[in-house]
Amino acid sequence: MLFDPADLPDAQRLAWAYANAASRPPLSILFALDLRLADIVRSIREPLLAQMRLAWWRDELAKSPESRPKGEPLLAAIGEVWAGEEKGLRALVDGWEELLAEPPLPAATADNFAAGRAAAFAAAARIAGGAGDDTAVTLAAKRWALADLASKTSDLDEKAEVVATGLELGTDPVRLSRAMRPLLVLDGLARASLAAGGTPLMQGRRNILAAMRLGLLGR
């Protein structure tokens, strides 16, 4: 296991519970890398140093698997599972780098951040055999990324802007393959969060139960 599920944020931990045999390999890598990148952006106070750390990941992901340094379990797993789809993980790096901009964040930051996370989920879906879901996967992943960002944004004006960007994507549920059931859970939580103005994703018993229903039944 590349991460302890207990280390995942609550929403991702709930979603992970509904991963199946096809989606667990790519999603375990996606979630593990997402955790690493989030830690870099949130814990390193000097933006230049954080950019250097992110650039290392971007550069390594651009190399062939055999050219990457040994001794990093996550890079090794990427080479085994994500070979040929690393572009999605590089987009994830790019998305997190958007959050290093000096406040107030540029208007395009939230959209670019969401696009990076969505590209990684679209690649994970292809690896898991859900290639036909690309459009729906991208929509669901963008809504989750924006709701997640809004729920962690303390500036009220920035939060309102992120929420508005998310609501522009619509509120209709999507249909995803069984392999992408974890993303369906995240999208359900995200739609409720955005509708409530950017509240925490795991807030409200009814919302959590609705997300669990999506995980179990897909609707």
LINBEL-V960997 format. One record per backbone hydrogen bond with DSSP energy under -1.0 kcal/mol. CO is the residue of the C=O (numbers start at 0). NH is the residue of the N-H. If there is no record, write none. Layout:
CO_NH, CO_NH
This chain:
3_6, 4_7, 8_12, 9_13, 10_14, 11_15, 12_16, 14_17, 15_18, 19_23, 22_26, 23_27, 24_28, 25_29, 26_30, 27_31, 28_32, 29_33, 30_34, 31_35, 32_36, 33_37, 34_38, 35_39, 36_40, 37_41, 38_42, 39_43, 45_49, 46_50, 47_51, 48_52, 49_53, 50_54, 51_55, 52_56, 53_57, 54_58, 55_59, 56_60, 59_62, 63_66, 64_67, 71_75, 72_76, 73_77, 74_78, 75_79, 76_80, 77_81, 81_84, 84_87, 85_89, 86_90, 87_91, 88_92, 89_93, 90_94, 91_95, 92_96, 93_97, 95_98, 96_99, 97_100, 105_108, 107_111, 108_112, 109_113, 110_114, 111_115, 112_116, 113_117, 114_118, 115_119, 116_120, 117_121, 118_122, 119_123, 120_124, 121_125, 122_126, 123_127, 124_129, 125_128, 129_132, 130_133, 132_136, 133_137, 134_138, 135_139, 136_140, 137_141, 138_142, 139_143, 140_144, 141_145, 142_146, 143_147, 144_148, 145_149, 146_150, 149_152, 154_158, 155_159, 156_160, 157_161, 158_162, 159_163, 160_164, 161_165, 162_166, 163_167, 165_168, 166_169, 176_179, 177_180, 179_183, 180_184, 181_185, 182_186, 183_187, 184_188, 185_189, 186_190, 187_191, 188_192, 189_193, 190_194, 191_195, 192_197, 192_198, 193_196, 199_202, 203_207, 204_208, 205_209, 206_210, 207_211, 208_212, 209_213, 210_214, 211_215, 212_216, 213_217
